[in-house]
Amino acid sequence: MNKLFSILLSSLIMLQSFGVHYDDIIQLDELVEHAEFHSEQYGDDIVVFLSKHYGELKADHQRDHQEEKKDHEKLPFNHSAPHTCVADVFISTYKSELNEIEFLDFTSSNFYYQAPTSSLHSQGILQPPRIS
């Protein structure tokens, strides 16, 4: 379940970075219906249909077919959202002379072991059980 959630979330982030929103995915059936309408009405294949609605023939098609304006507004991928990527790079010309830090190797140990001196160890209270 965790893998499925991470795959779906990463797919959503990837699609939104391309400018595809969940509304566009829902409106794909409108795109198919309008493509079928163009195929029956004008005899357009899918390449001509996409060119008329998303390509170089878009302005001519919108001007000539004002009666389809409501259908054109329902098509996916028609939103105009500017995607801007700005990368700022600062190059510093300031040169500083950093002093090199010397690390000293200190190898003497600061720990030691002391045998327990409490009376509980000598009496055998904290000893493991023995077979009698």
DSSP file (Angstrom, degrees, kcal/mol; ACC not computed):
  #  RESIDUE AA STRUCTURE BP1 BP2  ACC     N-H-->O    O-->H-N    N-H-->O    O-->H-N    TCO  KAPPA ALPHA  PHI   PSI    X-CA   Y-CA   Z-CA
    1    1 A M     >        0   0    0      0, 0.0     4,-2.3     0, 0.0     5,-0.2   0.000 360.0 360.0 360.0 -37.1    0.0    0.0    0.0
    2    2 A N  H  >  +     0   0    0      2,-0.2     4,-2.1     1,-0.2     5,-0.2   0.896 360.0  48.6 -66.4 -40.1    2.9    2.3    0.8
    3    3 A K  H  > S+     0   0    0      2,-0.2     4,-2.4     1,-0.2    -1,-0.2   0.900 110.5  51.4 -66.0 -40.7    4.5    1.7   -2.6
    4    4 A L  H  > S+     0   0    0      1,-0.2     4,-2.5     2,-0.2     5,-0.2   0.921 110.4  48.7 -62.2 -44.5    1.2    2.3   -4.4
    5    5 A F  H  X S+     0   0    0     -4,-2.3     4,-2.4     1,-0.2    -1,-0.2   0.911 112.3  48.0 -62.3 -43.0    0.7    5.6   -2.6
    6    6 A S  H  X S+     0   0    0     -4,-2.1     4,-2.2     2,-0.2    -1,-0.2   0.868 112.1  49.6 -68.7 -35.3    4.3    6.7   -3.4
    7    7 A I  H  X S+     0   0    0     -4,-2.4     4,-2.1     2,-0.2    -2,-0.2   0.926 113.2  46.3 -67.5 -44.3    3.9    5.8   -7.0
    8    8 A L  H  X S+     0   0    0     -4,-2.5     4,-2.2     2,-0.2    -2,-0.2   0.906 113.8  48.4 -64.5 -41.5    0.6    7.7   -7.3
    9    9 A L  H  X S+     0   0    0     -4,-2.4     4,-2.2    -5,-0.2    -2,-0.2   0.911 112.4  47.5 -66.7 -42.3    2.0   10.7   -5.5
   10   10 A S  H  X S+     0   0    0     -4,-2.2     4,-2.2     2,-0.2    -1,-0.2   0.860 111.5  51.7 -68.3 -33.9    5.1   10.9   -7.7
   11   11 A S  H  X S+     0   0    0     -4,-2.1     4,-2.7     2,-0.2    -2,-0.2   0.905 109.6  50.0 -66.1 -40.9    3.0   10.5  -10.8
   12   12 A L  H  X S+     0   0    0     -4,-2.2     4,-2.3     2,-0.2    -2,-0.2   0.916 111.6  47.8 -62.8 -43.6    0.8   13.3   -9.8
   13   13 A I  H  X S+     0   0    0     -4,-2.2     4,-1.6     2,-0.2    -2,-0.2   0.904 112.6  49.4 -64.8 -41.1    3.8   15.6   -9.1
   14   14 A M  H  X S+     0   0    0     -4,-2.2     4,-1.1     2,-0.2    -2,-0.2   0.930 111.9  47.7 -64.6 -45.5    5.3   14.6  -12.5
   15   15 A L  H  <>S+     0   0    0     -4,-2.7     5,-2.5     1,-0.2     3,-0.4   0.900 111.7  50.2 -63.3 -40.4    2.1   15.3  -14.4
   16   16 A Q  H ><5S+     0   0    0     -4,-2.3     3,-0.7     1,-0.2    -1,-0.2   0.805 105.1  57.1 -70.0 -27.3    1.6   18.7  -12.6
   17   17 A S  H 3<5S+     0   0    0     -4,-1.6    -1,-0.2     1,-0.2    -2,-0.2   0.776 105.5  51.7 -72.0 -24.3    5.2   19.7  -13.5
   18   18 A F  T 3<5S-     0   0    0     -4,-1.1    -1,-0.2    -3,-0.4    -2,-0.2   0.528 125.0-105.2 -83.7  -6.6    4.3   19.1  -17.1
   19   19 A G  T < 5S+     0   0    0     -3,-0.7     2,-0.6    -4,-0.4    -3,-0.2   0.586  77.9 134.4  92.8  12.4    1.3   21.4  -16.8
   20   20 A V      < -     0   0    0     -5,-2.5    -1,-0.3    -6,-0.2     2,-0.2  -0.856  35.6-167.0 -96.5 123.5   -1.3   18.6  -16.8
   21   21 A H    >>  -     0   0    0     -2,-0.6     4,-1.3    -3,-0.1     3,-0.6  -0.627  36.2-107.5-106.5 166.8   -3.9   18.9  -14.1
   22   22 A Y  H 3> S+     0   0    0      1,-0.2     4,-1.8    -2,-0.2     5,-0.1   0.797 118.8  62.1 -65.1 -26.9   -6.4   16.4  -12.8
   23   23 A D  H 3> S+     0   0    0      1,-0.2     4,-1.8     2,-0.2    -1,-0.2   0.880 100.9  53.4 -63.2 -37.0   -9.2   18.5  -14.5
   24   24 A D  H <4 S+     0   0    0     -3,-0.6    -1,-0.2     1,-0.2    -2,-0.2   0.887 107.3  50.0 -65.4 -38.6   -7.5   17.7  -17.9
   25   25 A I  H >< S+     0   0    0     -4,-1.3     3,-1.0     1,-0.2     4,-0.2   0.889 110.5  50.0 -67.4 -38.1   -7.5   14.0  -17.2
   26   26 A I  H >< S+     0   0    0     -4,-1.8     3,-0.7     1,-0.2    -1,-0.2   0.842 108.1  54.7 -67.2 -32.8  -11.2   14.1  -16.3
   27   27 A Q  T >X S+     0   0    0     -4,-1.8     4,-1.5     1,-0.2     3,-0.5   0.348  75.8  99.4 -85.7   6.9  -12.0   16.0  -19.5
   28   28 A L  H <> S+     0   0    0     -3,-1.0     4,-2.0     1,-0.2    -1,-0.2   0.827  77.5  59.1 -63.0 -29.9  -10.4   13.5  -21.8
   29   29 A D  H <> S+     0   0    0     -3,-0.7     4,-2.4    -4,-0.2    -1,-0.2   0.856 102.3  53.6 -67.3 -32.6  -13.8   12.0  -22.6
   30   30 A E  H <> S+     0   0    0     -3,-0.5     4,-2.4     2,-0.2    -1,-0.2   0.880 107.2  52.4 -64.5 -37.7  -14.8   15.5  -23.9
   31   31 A L  H  X S+     0   0    0     -4,-1.5     4,-2.0     2,-0.2    -2,-0.2   0.912 110.3  47.0 -63.7 -43.0  -11.8   15.4  -26.2
   32   32 A V  H  X S+     0   0    0     -4,-2.0     4,-2.2     2,-0.2    -2,-0.2   0.915 112.9  49.0 -66.3 -43.5  -12.8   12.0  -27.6
   33   33 A E  H  X S+     0   0    0     -4,-2.4     4,-2.0     1,-0.2    -2,-0.2   0.910 112.8  47.1 -62.9 -42.0  -16.4   13.0  -28.1
   34   34 A H  H  X S+     0   0    0     -4,-2.4     4,-2.2     2,-0.2    -1,-0.2   0.848 110.1  53.4 -70.2 -32.8  -15.3   16.2  -29.9
   35   35 A A  H  X S+     0   0    0     -4,-2.0     4,-2.0     2,-0.2    -1,-0.2   0.899 109.2  48.9 -66.6 -39.7  -12.8   14.2  -32.1
   36   36 A E  H  X S+     0   0    0     -4,-2.2     4,-2.2     2,-0.2    -2,-0.2   0.885 109.4  53.0 -65.5 -37.9  -15.6   11.9  -33.1
   37   37 A F  H  X S+     0   0    0     -4,-2.0     4,-3.1     1,-0.2     5,-0.3   0.919 110.5  46.7 -61.7 -44.4  -17.8   14.9  -33.9
   38   38 A H  H  X>S+     0   0    0     -4,-2.2     4,-2.0     1,-0.2     6,-1.5   0.863 110.4  53.6 -66.5 -35.1  -15.1   16.3  -36.2
   39   39 A S  H  <5S+     0   0    0     -4,-2.0     4,-0.4     4,-0.3    -2,-0.2   0.913 117.0  36.7 -65.9 -41.7  -14.6   13.0  -37.8
   40   40 A E  H  <5S+     0   0    0     -4,-2.2    -2,-0.2     2,-0.1    -1,-0.2   0.912 125.3  38.2 -75.6 -43.5  -18.3   12.7  -38.7
   41   41 A Q  H  <5S+     0   0    0     -4,-3.1    -3,-0.2    -5,-0.2    -2,-0.2   0.924 136.1  12.4 -77.2 -46.6  -18.9   16.4  -39.5
   42   42 A Y  T  <5S-     0   0    0     -4,-2.0    -3,-0.2    -5,-0.3    -2,-0.1   0.523  93.7-119.1-113.4  -9.5  -15.7   17.4  -41.3
   43   43 A G      < +     0   0    0     -5,-1.0     2,-0.3    -4,-0.4    -4,-0.3   0.771  55.3 161.8  75.4  25.5  -14.0   14.1  -42.0
   44   44 A D        -     0   0    0     -6,-1.5    -1,-0.2    -9,-0.1     2,-0.1  -0.572  30.6-143.1 -81.3 139.2  -10.9   15.1  -39.9
   45   45 A D     >  -     0   0    0     -2,-0.3     4,-2.4     1,-0.1     5,-0.2  -0.361  37.7 -91.2 -87.1-179.4   -8.5   12.5  -38.7
   46   46 A I  H  > S+     0   0    0      1,-0.2     4,-2.5     2,-0.2     5,-0.2   0.838 124.5  53.3 -66.5 -34.0   -6.9   12.7  -35.3
   47   47 A V  H  > S+     0   0    0      2,-0.2     4,-2.0     1,-0.2    -1,-0.2   0.925 112.3  43.9 -67.7 -44.4   -3.8   14.6  -36.6
   48   48 A V  H  > S+     0   0    0      2,-0.2     4,-2.3     1,-0.2    -2,-0.2   0.895 113.1  53.4 -66.4 -39.8   -5.9   17.3  -38.3
   49   49 A F  H  X S+     0   0    0     -4,-2.4     4,-1.5     1,-0.2     5,-0.2   0.937 110.6  45.5 -60.3 -47.5   -8.2   17.5  -35.2
   50   50 A L  H  X>S+     0   0    0     -4,-2.5     4,-2.6     1,-0.2     5,-0.7   0.864 112.4  51.8 -65.5 -35.0   -5.3   18.0  -32.9
   51   51 A S  H  X5S+     0   0    0     -4,-2.0     6,-1.2     3,-0.2     4,-0.8   0.867 109.4  50.3 -67.4 -36.0   -3.8   20.6  -35.2
   52   52 A K  H  <5S+     0   0    0     -4,-2.3    -2,-0.2     1,-0.2    -1,-0.2   0.794 123.1  29.9 -72.1 -28.0   -7.2   22.5  -35.3
   53   53 A H  H  <5S+     0   0    0     -4,-1.5    -2,-0.2    -5,-0.2    -1,-0.2   0.682 140.1  12.1-107.0 -20.8   -7.5   22.6  -31.6
   54   54 A Y  H  <5S+     0   0    0     -4,-2.6    -3,-0.2    -5,-0.2    -2,-0.1   0.462 117.3  53.5-133.3  -7.0   -3.9   22.7  -30.3
   55   55 A G  S ><<S-     0   0    0     -4,-0.8     3,-1.2    -5,-0.7     4,-0.3   0.010 105.1 -51.0-114.4-144.9   -1.7   23.4  -33.3
   56   56 A E  T 3  S+     0   0    0      1,-0.3     3,-0.3     2,-0.1     4,-0.3   0.683 126.1  55.9 -74.3 -19.9   -1.1   25.8  -36.1
   57   57 A L  T 3> S+     0   0    0     -6,-1.2     4,-2.2     1,-0.2    -1,-0.3   0.325  78.9  99.0 -92.3   8.6   -4.7   25.7  -37.4
   58   58 A K  H <> S+     0   0    0     -3,-1.2     4,-2.4    -7,-0.4     5,-0.2   0.914  80.5  47.9 -64.4 -45.9   -6.2   26.7  -34.1
   59   59 A A  H  > S+     0   0    0     -3,-0.3     4,-1.9    -4,-0.3    -1,-0.2   0.915 114.1  47.0 -64.4 -43.0   -6.7   30.4  -34.9
   60   60 A D  H  > S+     0   0    0     -4,-0.3     4,-2.4     1,-0.2    -1,-0.2   0.908 113.0  49.2 -64.3 -41.8   -8.4   29.7  -38.2
   61   61 A H  H  X S+     0   0    0     -4,-2.2     4,-2.0     1,-0.2    -2,-0.2   0.897 111.2  48.6 -67.1 -40.4  -10.6   27.0  -36.7
   62   62 A Q  H  < S+     0   0    0     -4,-2.4    -1,-0.2     1,-0.2    -2,-0.2   0.877 113.7  47.5 -67.3 -35.9  -11.7   29.3  -33.9
   63   63 A R  H  < S+     0   0    0     -4,-1.9     3,-0.4    -5,-0.2    -2,-0.2   0.898 117.1  41.5 -70.8 -40.5  -12.5   32.1  -36.3
   64   64 A D  H  < S+     0   0    0     -4,-2.4     2,-0.4     1,-0.2    -2,-0.2   0.775 118.1  44.2 -80.2 -27.0  -14.4   30.0  -38.7
   65   65 A H    ><  +     0   0    0     -4,-2.0     3,-0.9    -5,-0.2    -1,-0.2  -0.609  57.0 150.7-123.4  71.0  -16.4   27.9  -36.2
   66   66 A Q  G >   +     0   0    0     -2,-0.4     3,-1.5    -3,-0.4     4,-0.2   0.741  68.6  70.3 -70.5 -23.8  -17.7   30.2  -33.5
   67   67 A E  G 3  S+     0   0    0      1,-0.3     3,-0.3    -3,-0.2    -1,-0.2   0.707  95.0  54.7 -69.0 -17.9  -20.7   27.9  -32.9
   68   68 A E  G <> S+     0   0    0     -3,-0.9     4,-2.3     1,-0.2    -1,-0.3   0.235  74.1 109.7 -95.6  13.0  -18.4   25.3  -31.4
   69   69 A K  H <> S+     0   0    0     -3,-1.5     4,-1.7     1,-0.2    -1,-0.2   0.880  76.0  50.8 -60.6 -40.5  -17.0   27.8  -28.8
   70   70 A K  H  > S+     0   0    0     -3,-0.3     4,-0.8     1,-0.2    -1,-0.2   0.890 111.9  48.2 -64.8 -38.0  -18.8   26.1  -25.8
   71   71 A D  H >4 S+     0   0    0      1,-0.2     3,-0.5     2,-0.2     4,-0.4   0.873 109.2  53.7 -68.1 -35.8  -17.5   22.7  -26.9
   72   72 A H  H >< S+     0   0    0     -4,-2.3     3,-0.8     1,-0.2    -2,-0.2   0.828 102.8  57.2 -69.0 -30.9  -14.0   24.1  -27.3
   73   73 A E  H 3< S+     0   0    0     -4,-1.7    -1,-0.2     1,-0.2    -2,-0.2   0.756 102.9  55.5 -70.7 -22.8  -14.0   25.5  -23.7
   74   74 A K  T << S+     0   0    0     -4,-0.8    -1,-0.2    -3,-0.5    -2,-0.2   0.571  84.5 107.0 -84.8  -9.6  -14.7   22.0  -22.4
   75   75 A L  S X  S-     0   0    0     -3,-0.8     3,-0.6    -4,-0.4   -47,-0.1  -0.395  72.9-114.9 -72.0 146.7  -11.6   20.5  -24.1
   76   76 A P  T 3  S+     0   0    0      0, 0.0    -1,-0.1     0, 0.0   -52,-0.1  -0.288  90.8  32.8 -75.7 165.9   -8.6   19.7  -21.8
   77   77 A F  T 3  S+     0   0    0      1,-0.1    -2,-0.1   -58,-0.1   -57,-0.0   0.699  81.1 115.3  64.6  24.6   -5.2   21.3  -22.0
   78   78 A N    <   +     0   0    0     -3,-0.6     2,-0.2    -5,-0.1    -1,-0.1   0.359  41.4 110.6-102.2   5.2   -6.6   24.7  -23.0
   79   79 A H        -     0   0    0      1,-0.1     2,-0.8     2,-0.0     0, 0.0  -0.527  61.6-141.9 -79.0 147.5   -5.6   26.6  -19.9
   80   80 A S        +     0   0    0     -2,-0.2    -1,-0.1     2,-0.0    -2,-0.0  -0.851  33.2 158.8-112.8  97.2   -2.8   29.1  -20.2
   81   81 A A        -     0   0    0     -2,-0.8     2,-0.3   -62,-0.1    -2,-0.0  -0.967  37.8-131.0-118.3 116.2   -0.6   29.0  -17.2
   82   82 A P        -     0   0    0      0, 0.0     2,-0.7     0, 0.0    -2,-0.0  -0.501  17.0-156.5 -70.2 127.0    2.8   30.4  -17.7
   83   83 A H        -     0   0    0     -2,-0.3     2,-0.5     2,-0.0   -66,-0.0  -0.918  16.1-178.1-105.1 117.4    5.5   28.1  -16.5
   84   84 A T        -     0   0    0     -2,-0.7     2,-0.5     2,-0.0     0, 0.0  -0.949  14.9-166.4-121.5 133.9    8.6   29.9  -15.6
   85   85 A C        -     0   0    0     -2,-0.5     2,-0.5     2,-0.0    -2,-0.0  -0.974   9.9-174.9-119.2 118.5   11.9   28.5  -14.4
   86   86 A V        -     0   0    0     -2,-0.5     2,-0.6     2,-0.0    -2,-0.0  -0.956   4.9-172.6-117.4 124.3   14.3   31.0  -13.0
   87   87 A A        -     0   0    0     -2,-0.5     2,-0.5     2,-0.0    -2,-0.0  -0.950   8.6-159.5-118.2 112.9   17.7   29.9  -12.0
   88   88 A D        -     0   0    0     -2,-0.6     2,-0.5     2,-0.0    -2,-0.0  -0.772   7.9-172.5 -92.9 132.5   19.8   32.5  -10.2
   89   89 A V        -     0   0    0     -2,-0.5     2,-0.5     2,-0.0    -2,-0.0  -0.990   4.3-166.3-126.9 125.1   23.5   32.0  -10.2
   90   90 A F        -     0   0    0     -2,-0.5     2,-0.6     2,-0.0    -2,-0.0  -0.946   1.8-164.7-112.3 126.5   25.8   34.3   -8.1
   91   91 A I        -     0   0    0     -2,-0.5     2,-0.4     2,-0.0    -2,-0.0  -0.945  12.6-149.0-111.3 117.4   29.5   34.2   -8.8
   92   92 A S        -     0   0    0     -2,-0.6    -2,-0.0     1,-0.1     0, 0.0  -0.705  14.8-170.6 -89.4 132.0   31.5   35.7   -6.1
   93   93 A T        +     0   0    0     -2,-0.4     2,-0.4     2,-0.1    -1,-0.1   0.412  53.1 114.5 -98.1   0.2   34.8   37.4   -7.0
   94   94 A Y        -     0   0    0      1,-0.0     2,-0.6     2,-0.0    -2,-0.1  -0.571  51.3-161.0 -73.8 127.4   35.8   37.9   -3.4
   95   95 A K        -     0   0    0     -2,-0.4     2,-0.4     2,-0.0    -2,-0.1  -0.945   7.9-173.1-114.3 120.7   38.8   35.8   -2.6
   96   96 A S        -     0   0    0     -2,-0.6     2,-0.9     2,-0.0    -2,-0.0  -0.867  22.9-132.6-112.1 146.6   39.5   35.1    1.0
   97   97 A E        -     0   0    0     -2,-0.4     2,-0.3     2,-0.0    -2,-0.0  -0.846  26.3-159.4 -98.7 105.7   42.6   33.4    2.4
   98   98 A L        -     0   0    0     -2,-0.9     2,-0.3     1,-0.0    -2,-0.0  -0.658  16.0-123.6 -86.9 137.5   41.4   30.8    4.8
   99   99 A N        -     0   0    0     -2,-0.3     2,-0.3     1,-0.1    -1,-0.0  -0.608  28.4-117.6 -78.4 138.1   43.8   29.5    7.4
  100  100 A E        -     0   0    0     -2,-0.3     2,-0.5     1,-0.1    -1,-0.1  -0.599  24.4-132.2 -78.5 132.9   44.2   25.8    7.3
  101  101 A I        -     0   0    0     -2,-0.3     2,-0.5     2,-0.0    -1,-0.1  -0.719  15.2-147.7 -89.0 129.8   43.1   24.0   10.5
  102  102 A E        -     0   0    0     -2,-0.5     2,-0.5     2,-0.0    -1,-0.0  -0.844   6.3-150.8 -99.6 130.9   45.5   21.5   11.9
  103  103 A F        -     0   0    0     -2,-0.5     2,-0.4     2,-0.0    -2,-0.0  -0.866   9.3-144.8-101.5 129.7   44.1   18.5   13.7
  104  104 A L        -     0   0    0     -2,-0.5     2,-0.8     2,-0.0    -2,-0.0  -0.753  11.7-131.0 -94.1 138.7   46.1   16.9   16.4
  105  105 A D        -     0   0    0     -2,-0.4     2,-0.6     2,-0.0    -2,-0.0  -0.805  25.5-176.0 -89.5 111.6   46.1   13.2   16.9
  106  106 A F        +     0   0    0     -2,-0.8    -2,-0.0     1,-0.1     0, 0.0  -0.935   8.6 169.8-110.5 111.0   45.5   12.6   20.6
  107  107 A T        +     0   0    0     -2,-0.6     2,-0.2     2,-0.1    -1,-0.1   0.427  31.8 116.4-108.4   0.3   45.6    8.8   21.3
  108  108 A S        -     0   0    0      1,-0.1     2,-0.2     2,-0.0    -2,-0.0  -0.512  63.9-124.6 -74.1 140.2   45.6    8.4   25.0
  109  109 A S        -     0   0    0     -2,-0.2    -1,-0.1     1,-0.1    -2,-0.1  -0.548  16.0-162.5 -84.2 146.3   42.6    6.6   26.3
  110  110 A N        +     0   0    0     -2,-0.2     2,-0.3     2,-0.0    -1,-0.1  -0.071  63.2  76.2-119.1  33.8   40.4    8.1   28.9
  111  111 A F        +     0   0    0      2,-0.0     2,-0.3     0, 0.0    -2,-0.1  -0.969  48.0 174.4-139.2 156.5   38.5    5.0   30.1
  112  112 A Y        -     0   0    0     -2,-0.3     2,-0.5     2,-0.0    -2,-0.0  -0.975  28.0-116.5-155.6 161.3   39.3    2.1   32.3
  113  113 A Y        -     0   0    0     -2,-0.3     2,-0.5     0, 0.0    -2,-0.0  -0.876  21.7-166.3-107.9 133.2   37.5   -0.9   33.8
  114  114 A Q        -     0   0    0     -2,-0.5     3,-0.1     0, 0.0    -2,-0.0  -0.968  24.7-121.0-116.3 133.3   37.0   -1.4   37.5
  115  115 A A        -     0   0    0     -2,-0.5     2,-0.1     1,-0.1     0, 0.0  -0.420  41.1 -95.5 -67.5 144.7   35.9   -4.7   38.8
  116  116 A P        -     0   0    0      0, 0.0    -1,-0.1     0, 0.0     0, 0.0  -0.384  37.6-174.7 -65.6 138.5   32.7   -4.5   40.8
  117  117 A T        +     0   0    0     -2,-0.1    -2,-0.1    -3,-0.1     2,-0.0   0.282  39.1 121.2-117.0   9.2   33.3   -4.2   44.5
  118  118 A S    >>  -     0   0    0      1,-0.1     4,-0.9     4,-0.0     3,-0.6  -0.340  69.3-122.4 -75.0 159.0   29.7   -4.4   45.9
  119  119 A S  H 3> S+     0   0    0      1,-0.2     4,-1.7     2,-0.2     5,-0.2   0.694 104.5  72.0 -73.8 -18.8   28.8   -7.1   48.3
  120  120 A L  H 3>>S+     0   0    0      1,-0.2     5,-1.3     2,-0.2     6,-0.9   0.846  97.5  49.0 -66.8 -32.5   26.0   -8.4   46.0
  121  121 A H  H <45S+     0   0    0     -3,-0.6     3,-0.3     1,-0.2    -1,-0.2   0.871 110.4  49.5 -74.3 -36.1   28.5   -9.9   43.6
  122  122 A S  H  <5S+     0   0    0     -4,-0.9    -2,-0.2     1,-0.2    -1,-0.2   0.816 109.3  51.7 -74.6 -27.8   30.5  -11.6   46.3
  123  123 A Q  H  <5S-     0   0    0     -4,-1.7    -1,-0.2     1,-0.0    -2,-0.2   0.647 110.0-119.6 -83.5 -14.4   27.4  -13.2   47.9
  124  124 A G  T ><5S+     0   0    0     -4,-0.7     3,-1.0    -3,-0.3    -3,-0.2   0.637  73.3 128.7  89.8  14.4   26.2  -14.6   44.6
  125  125 A I  T 3 <S+     0   0    0     -5,-1.3    -4,-0.1     1,-0.2    -5,-0.1   0.898  79.0  41.7 -69.0 -38.8   22.9  -12.9   44.5
  126  126 A L  T 3  S+     0   0    0     -6,-0.9    -1,-0.2     2,-0.0    -5,-0.1   0.068  93.0 112.3 -97.0  24.8   23.5  -11.6   41.0
  127  127 A Q  S <  S-     0   0    0     -3,-1.0     3,-0.1     1,-0.1    -6,-0.0  -0.630  76.5 -98.3 -93.2 155.1   25.0  -14.8   39.7
  128  128 A P        -     0   0    0      0, 0.0    -1,-0.1     0, 0.0    -2,-0.0  -0.350  52.2 -87.8 -68.4 155.4   23.2  -17.0   37.1
  129  129 A P        -     0   0    0      0, 0.0     2,-0.3     0, 0.0     0, 0.0  -0.306  43.3-147.8 -65.7 147.4   21.3  -20.0   38.4
  130  130 A R        -     0   0    0     -3,-0.1     2,-0.4     2,-0.0    -3,-0.0  -0.847  19.0-109.3-115.9 152.2   23.2  -23.2   39.0
  131  131 A I              0   0    0     -2,-0.3     0, 0.0     1,-0.1     0, 0.0  -0.667 360.0 360.0 -78.9 129.7   22.1  -26.8   38.6
  132  132 A S              0   0    0     -2,-0.4    -1,-0.1     0, 0.0    -2,-0.0   0.439 360.0 360.0-102.8 360.0   21.9  -28.4   42.1
